[in-house]
Amino acid sequence: MGLIALVLLLGLAALPPSTRAQTTSDVVWENYDVTIDVRRDGTMHVTERQVVQFNGRYSNGFANIPLSNVEGLQNVSVAVAEGATGDPQPLEYLTPRRYDGDPGTFMYQEQSGELVIDYGFSPTSSVADDTTRLIVLEYDVIGGIRVYPNLDPANQQVWWYAITSAVTDIAPVNAATVTVNLPEEVAMEQIVAFPENPAISGTSYTWSMNDLGECDEFEVSLQFPPITQAQVPSWQRLDDQVRQEREETEEQRAFAGTALLASGLGLLFVGGTFALVSWFAKGRDPEIGVVAEYITEPPDDLHPGAAGTLIDETAQTRDVVATVLDLANRGVIRMGTVDAGNTAQQYEFELLAHNVPLENYEQGLLAVIFGAGAQP
């Protein structure tokens, strides 16, 4: 998974919370363009150009960039222009302690496995020619390319989540592009692109999407020969392992999905009568009676989340919660409540020093919460 860049646009500090840009009536991304320049040394330079139209008075924004699948971000900058075609002016960097949201300034710091960027710009207004801002975020990515020297053929890969549902749940994106620029031209037969058939011009590969609405996402990946000096990043092995286990889990859940689909079709045609589905594929589950034998002790040492998943062959929210609680019970993490004023109760997680053996899925969950390679 690539980086997930998200800009949430906030109203002036003096305005009540109801005026924040939380609905499509407040904010629209007219354009959301991401350019990834793959460098010969294995680093990448990312430029995000976002043309944002506001309905109201706004002067601050922030971006949260997860650090789980990178080894670091450097040379962070923010520039803002008034209007969609204006000349973006660089904002002044201030330390987090000095930053107070003044227009023309920005700050960034690492928090909970993310790089959090806060910035201020000249307030928008309801005047027709003063409702749009061009926001340009730039940063260098260290250790963000996947490297597979032992595959046939050996290759390197860029994966990028340009727009996630976290963005489109806030407001629509009218037009978006993602462009990957390689350091040299590569023969088409050596390229694997997702989605397929990007627009190609020399060393550039561009994907386009329009009218992204709620829950829509925009992810791309590009596989190419080893044309950079990138080395296998520290996070790749765990991420590949998590993905492989997820794929195996999906295969195991295929039967359940087939049964649900068949049941749904049965409801369409026989009105409330459940379809009976027989699974004859190799490795099918044994037939289970209607009434299970009651036992007072757990059958083995499975942890709660894994046991819950095996019962119904579905990983649900309750299974994730059970795993988190089990990790806390075993002394891996500490959980506590945080005073959030009048908002809903919030929870804080702390990674503890421990010698507890962890399953792969538990390591993956900790990586999601705290970031890959996080230390107590």
C-alpha positions in Angstrom: 0.0 0.0 0.0 1.3 3.4 -0.8 1.0 6.6 1.1 -2.4 7.9 2.0 -2.5 11.7 1.7 -5.5 13.4 3.1 -6.2 17.1 3.4 -9.0 18.1 5.8 -9.9 21.8 5.5 -10.9 23.5 8.7 -12.7 26.7 9.3 -11.3 29.7 11.2 -10.6 28.9 14.9 -13.2 31.4 16.0 -15.9 29.6 14.1 -18.1 27.0 15.7 -17.5 23.3 14.9 -20.6 23.2 12.7 -18.9 25.4 10.2 -16.0 23.1 9.5 -15.6 21.5 6.1 -17.2 18.2 6.8 -19.8 17.9 4.1 -20.0 18.2 0.4 -21.8 21.6 0.8 -18.6 23.0 2.4 -15.8 21.7 0.2 -15.3 20.3 -3.3 -12.0 19.0 -4.7 -12.1 20.4 -8.3 -8.8 18.7 -9.1 -6.6 16.3 -7.1 -3.4 15.5 -8.9 -0.5 13.5 -7.6 2.9 13.2 -9.3 5.5 10.7 -8.2 9.0 11.2 -9.5 11.0 7.9 -9.1 14.6 8.8 -8.8 17.6 6.8 -9.8 18.9 6.6 -6.2 15.6 4.9 -5.1 14.0 7.8 -3.4 10.7 9.4 -4.7 9.6 13.0 -4.9 5.8 13.4 -4.4 3.9 16.5 -5.5 0.2 16.9 -4.6 -1.7 19.7 -6.4 -5.2 20.2 -5.0 -7.6 22.7 -6.3 -10.2 23.1 -3.6 -13.4 25.1 -3.7 -14.9 26.3 -0.5 -18.4 27.4 0.5 -17.6 29.8 3.4 -14.7 31.2 5.3 -11.7 28.9 5.8 -8.1 29.5 6.6 -6.4 26.3 7.9 -5.8 22.8 6.8 -3.8 19.7 7.7 -2.5 16.6 6.0 -1.9 13.2 7.7 0.6 10.9 5.9 1.0 7.4 7.3 4.6 6.3 7.8 4.0 2.5 7.9 5.2 1.7 4.3 8.1 4.2 4.1 11.4 4.6 6.0 11.1 8.3 6.2 9.8 11.6 4.7 12.1 14.6 4.1 12.0 18.0 2.6 8.4 18.7 3.3 7.0 21.9 1.9 3.6 23.5 1.5 2.6 26.3 -1.0 -0.8 27.9 -1.5 -2.2 30.1 -4.3 -5.4 32.1 -4.4 -7.5 30.8 -7.3 -7.0 27.7 -9.3 -4.4 29.1 -11.6 -2.5 31.4 -9.2 1.2 31.1 -8.5 1.6 29.0 -5.3 3.6 30.8 -2.7 5.7 28.7 -0.3 4.6 28.9 3.3 7.1 29.5 6.1 8.0 26.5 8.2 7.7 26.9 12.0 8.4 24.5 14.8 5.3 22.9 16.3 5.8 25.0 19.4 5.8 28.2 17.5 3.1 27.4 15.0 -0.3 28.9 15.8 -2.1 28.7 12.4 -1.3 32.1 11.0 -1.7 32.5 7.3 1.5 31.8 5.3 2.9 29.3 7.9 3.1 25.6 8.3 4.5 22.9 10.6 4.9 19.2 10.7 5.7 16.5 13.2 5.4 12.7 13.7 2.4 11.6 15.7 1.2 8.0 16.2 2.9 6.6 13.1 1.9 9.5 10.8 3.5 12.7 9.6 1.0 15.4 10.6 1.2 18.7 8.6 -0.7 21.8 9.7 -0.8 24.9 7.6 -2.6 28.3 7.4 -3.6 30.3 4.3 -5.4 33.6 3.6 -9.0 33.2 4.5 -11.5 32.4 1.8 -14.7 34.4 1.4 -18.1 34.2 -0.2 -16.9 36.4 -3.1 -17.1 34.4 -6.3 -13.4 34.9 -7.2 -12.1 34.2 -3.7 -13.6 30.7 -3.0 -10.8 28.6 -4.4 -7.3 27.7 -3.2 -4.5 25.8 -4.9 -2.7 23.8 -2.3 0.6 22.1 -3.2 2.2 19.6 -0.9 5.7 18.2 -1.7 8.0 15.8 0.1 10.7 13.2 -0.6 10.0 9.5 0.2 12.8 7.4 1.6 12.4 3.6 1.4 9.1 3.6 -0.4 9.8 1.4 -3.4 9.2 -2.4 -3.1 12.2 -4.4 -4.3 12.0 -8.0 -5.4 15.5 -9.1 -6.6 14.8 -12.8 -6.3 11.6 -13.0 -8.4 11.6 -14.0 -12.0 11.8 -11.4 -13.5 13.4 -9.3 -10.8 11.4 -6.1 -10.4 10.7 -3.0 -8.4 7.2 -1.6 -7.6 5.5 1.6 -6.6 2.2 1.3 -4.9 0.2 4.4 -4.2 -3.1 5.2 -2.6 -3.7 8.7 -4.0 -7.2 9.1 -2.8 -8.9 7.0 -0.1 -12.5 6.8 1.1 -11.4 9.0 4.0 -11.2 11.8 1.5 -14.3 11.1 -0.6 -16.4 10.6 2.6 -15.7 14.3 3.3 -16.3 15.7 -0.1 -16.4 14.7 -3.8 -13.4 14.8 -6.1 -14.4 16.0 -9.5 -11.2 15.1 -11.4 -8.1 13.3 -10.3 -4.8 12.0 -11.8 -1.9 10.0 -10.6 1.4 10.2 -12.6 4.5 8.0 -12.1 7.6 9.3 -13.7 10.4 6.7 -14.1 14.1 7.7 -14.4 14.3 6.0 -17.8 12.1 4.5 -20.5 11.1 0.8 -20.1 9.8 -1.6 -22.7 6.0 -2.1 -22.4 6.4 -5.9 -22.0 8.4 -5.2 -18.8 5.7 -3.1 -17.3 2.8 -4.3 -15.1 0.3 -1.5 -14.3 -2.8 -1.3 -12.1 -5.3 -0.2 -13.2 -4.4 -1.4 -16.6 -3.8 0.8 -19.7 -2.5 4.0 -18.2 -1.7 6.9 -20.6 2.0 6.5 -21.5 4.3 9.3 -22.7 8.0 8.4 -22.6 8.8 7.7 -19.0 5.5 8.9 -17.6 2.5 6.7 -16.7 -0.8 8.5 -15.9 -4.1 7.3 -14.6 -7.2 9.4 -14.5 -10.5 9.2 -12.6 -13.5 11.6 -12.6 -16.5 12.1 -10.3 -15.2 10.3 -7.2 -18.0 10.1 -4.7 -18.5 8.8 -1.2 -16.4 5.6 -0.5 -14.6 5.8 -3.9 -10.8 5.3 -3.8 -8.0 5.8 -6.3 -5.0 3.4 -6.0 -2.3 2.7 -8.5 0.7 0.5 -8.8 3.5 0.2 -11.3 6.0 -2.7 -11.6 9.2 -2.2 -13.6 12.7 -3.7 -13.9 15.4 -2.9 -11.4 16.3 0.5 -12.8 16.9 2.3 -9.4 19.4 1.8 -6.6 16.5 1.1 -4.2 17.2 -1.6 -1.5 14.6 -3.8 0.1 12.9 -1.5 2.7 12.7 -2.6 6.3 8.9 -2.7 6.3 8.4 -4.8 3.1 8.9 -8.3 4.5 6.2 -7.8 7.2 3.8 -6.1 4.7 4.2 -8.9 2.2 3.6 -11.5 4.9 0.5 -9.7 6.0 -0.8 -9.5 2.4 -0.1 -13.2 1.8 -1.9 -14.2 4.9 -4.8 -11.9 4.0 -5.0 -13.6 0.5 -5.0 -17.0 2.2 -7.7 -15.9 4.5 -9.8 -14.6 1.5 -9.4 -18.0 -0.1 -10.6 -19.7 3.0 -13.6 -17.3 3.2 -14.5 -17.9 -0.5 -17.0 -20.6 0.5 -18.7 -18.4 3.0 -19.0 -15.7 0.3 -20.4 -18.2 -2.2 -23.0 -19.4 0.4 -24.1 -15.9 1.1 -24.5 -15.0 -2.5 -26.5 -18.2 -3.2 -28.7 -17.4 -0.2 -29.3 -13.9 -1.4 -30.3 -15.2 -4.9 -32.6 -17.7 -3.1 -34.3 -14.9 -1.3 -34.9 -13.1 -4.5 -36.8 -16.1 -6.1 -38.4 -18.0 -3.2 -39.0 -15.2 -0.7 -37.4 -16.1 2.6 -36.4 -19.7 1.7 -32.7 -20.1 2.2 -30.7 -21.8 -0.6 -28.8 -24.9 0.4 -25.3 -24.8 -0.9 -23.0 -27.9 -1.1 -19.3 -27.3 -1.3 -17.3 -30.1 -3.0 -14.0 -28.3 -3.5 -10.9 -29.9 -2.0 -10.3 -28.8 1.5 -14.0 -28.2 2.4 -15.0 -28.0 6.0 -16.4 -31.1 7.6 -20.2 -31.3 8.1 -21.2 -29.7 11.3 -24.4 -30.6 13.2 -27.0 -28.1 14.3 -26.2 -28.5 18.0 -22.6 -28.3 19.2 -21.3 -30.1 22.2 -21.0 -27.9 25.2 -17.5 -27.6 26.6 -16.3 -25.6 29.6 -12.7 -25.2 28.5 -11.2 -23.7 25.3 -10.3 -26.5 22.8 -6.7 -25.1 22.3 -4.6 -22.0 22.8 -6.1 -19.9 20.0 -6.4 -16.2 20.9 -9.9 -14.7 21.0 -9.7 -12.8 17.7 -8.6 -15.9 15.8 -11.1 -18.1 17.5 -13.9 -15.7 16.7 -12.9 -15.6 13.1 -12.8 -19.4 12.8 -16.3 -19.7 14.3 -18.0 -17.9 11.5 -15.2 -17.8 9.0 -15.4 -14.0 8.9 -13.1 -11.4 10.3 -15.4 -8.8 11.8 -14.9 -5.7 13.9 -15.5 -7.6 17.1 -12.6 -10.0 16.3 -10.3 -7.0 15.9 -11.5 -5.5 19.2 -11.0 -8.9 20.9 -7.4 -9.1 19.6 -6.7 -5.5 20.9 -8.1 -6.4 24.3 -6.2 -9.7 24.4 -2.9 -7.8 23.6 -3.6 -5.5 26.5 -4.4 -8.4 28.8 -1.1 -10.1 27.8 0.9 -6.9 28.6 1.8 -6.0 25.0 -0.1 -2.7 25.0 -1.7 -0.4 27.5 -5.1 1.2 26.9 -6.6 4.3 28.6 -9.2 6.9 28.1 -8.4 10.5 27.2 -10.4 13.5 28.3 -11.8 14.9 25.0 -14.0 17.6 26.5 -17.6 17.4 25.2 -16.8 15.0 22.4 -17.2 11.2 22.5 -14.9 9.3 24.7 -11.5 8.6 23.1 -8.9 5.9 23.8 -5.1 6.1 23.9 -2.9 3.2 23.1 0.7 2.7 24.4 3.1 0.0 23.1 4.9 -1.6 26.1 8.2 -3.4 26.3 7.5 -7.1 26.4 8.8 -10.6 25.5 5.4 -11.9 24.5 5.5 -14.1 21.4 3.1 -12.7 18.8 1.3 -14.2 15.8 1.8 -12.7 12.4 -1.6 -11.1 12.3 -1.0 -9.6 15.8 2.3 -8.1 14.5 0.4 -6.7 11.5 -2.3 -5.2 13.8 0.4 -3.5 15.9 2.0 -2.2 12.7 -1.3 -0.6 11.7 -1.8 1.0 15.1 1.7 2.2 15.9 3.5 2.0 12.5 5.9 -0.6 11.2 9.0 -1.0 13.4 7.5 1.1 16.2 9.4 0.7 19.6 8.0 1.1 23.1 
